[in-house]
């Protein structure tokens, strides 16, 4: 179990924190951190991602904005509704 979880909204191309392009999270464990991205065009599962590390080293193209757990929950719901609309 993670000791701390931090979330980032992925912005760009006119997206906003309420309607971002994606969502990342960093799980901080006793033995180190693990970064994951939400699979927004698939099953909304979390998969390992290098986007956050690349961004921290100035190599990423995405704009990342740290968001609260509550905002991250709203973002997941936004993607859930969007995915349901695409499947209808």
N, C-alpha and C positions, 0 to 999 in steps of 0.2 A: 504494500500500500504506500502511496506517495505521501511524503511529509508536507508537501506544498504543491499546488497546481497554479500556474500562471497562464493566462490566455491572451492571444493576440488576434485581432481582426486583420485580414489581408485586404488592403485597399488598392485602388488603381482603376483607371478607366472610368472615372465618374462614380465609382461605388462609394458608399458611406459606411459608417460603423453599424448602422441599422440594417443595411443591405450590402454586406461586404462580398468580396470575391471568394473568400474562404476563411477558415478559422484554424489556428494553431494552438497547441498547449504544450507546456513544459512541465513534466512530472519530476519533481525533485525527490530522489530516494537517498537513503543513507550512503549508498555506493555510487552516487552520481545522478546526472540528469538524463531524461529521455524526452525527446521532442517528437510530437505527433501532429499530423494534419487530419482534419475531418474530410472524409471522402464525400464531397458534396454532390457529385453526379452519379453516385452509386448507391451504396447501402447505408450511408451516414455512419460508417464505422471509423475508428481511429487507426491510422497507419503511421509508421515511422516516417519522419520527414527531416530533410536537411535544410529546409527553407530558413528556419530561424537562425541556425548557425551561420549560414551564408550571409544573411542580413546583418548579423552582428559583426561580421568581418568585412562588410561593405561590398560584398559580391552579389547580393540579391537585387533583383529589379523591383520587387514588390515593396510597397509601403506598409509597414506593420504598425498597428496601434494597440497598446496594451488595453485590455478591457476587463471588467470585473466578472466574477463568476455569474452574477445575475445577468449581465449583458451577454455573456457567452451562452447562457441558457436560452435567451431570446433569439440569438443568432442561430442556434441549432434548430429552434422551432421555425424560424424563417426558412431555413433550408429544407426542413421536413415538409412544410406547406408548399414550397416551390417544387420539390420533387414529386409530391402527390399531384400537383396541377399538371406536371409534364406527363405523368402516367395516365391521366384521365382521358 
